[in-house]
Amino acid sequence: QVQLVESGGGLVQPGGSLRLSCAASGFTLDYYAIGWFRQAPGKEREGVSCISSSDGSTYYADSVKGRFTVSRDNAKNTVYLQMNSLKPEDTAVYYCATDCGGGGYWGQGTQVTVSS
């Protein structure tokens, strides 16, 4: 029974912040690289961020670099995505997965809406 559950989404104004969580059950999260993805209506899925399972190195898409930060809390079996300086174009359903290339297990997603 392997599950990933995203949470923390919501409605924020431009310039605001949200912290998304990706909580794992049925496996030990720190053995996996964890990717964050998003998909907006009418658009293709976009890779947002990745954190490795080995040295903790991170990747960010150019569109979010400098605004988003991914981190791990292995004691809580959880990966976080801190999103600051949010823009309307960040509006999407955000997903986490156990593969930074888009494979592996996926969560159900959490909606992020950035609007005034």
Buried (B, 14 or more C-beta within 10 A) or exposed (E): EEEBBBBBBEEBEEEBEBBBBBBBEEBEBBEBBBBBBBBBEEEEEBBBBBBBBEEEEBBBBEEBEEBBBBEBEEEEBBBBBBBBEBBEEBBBBBBBBBBBEEEBBBBEBBEBBBEE
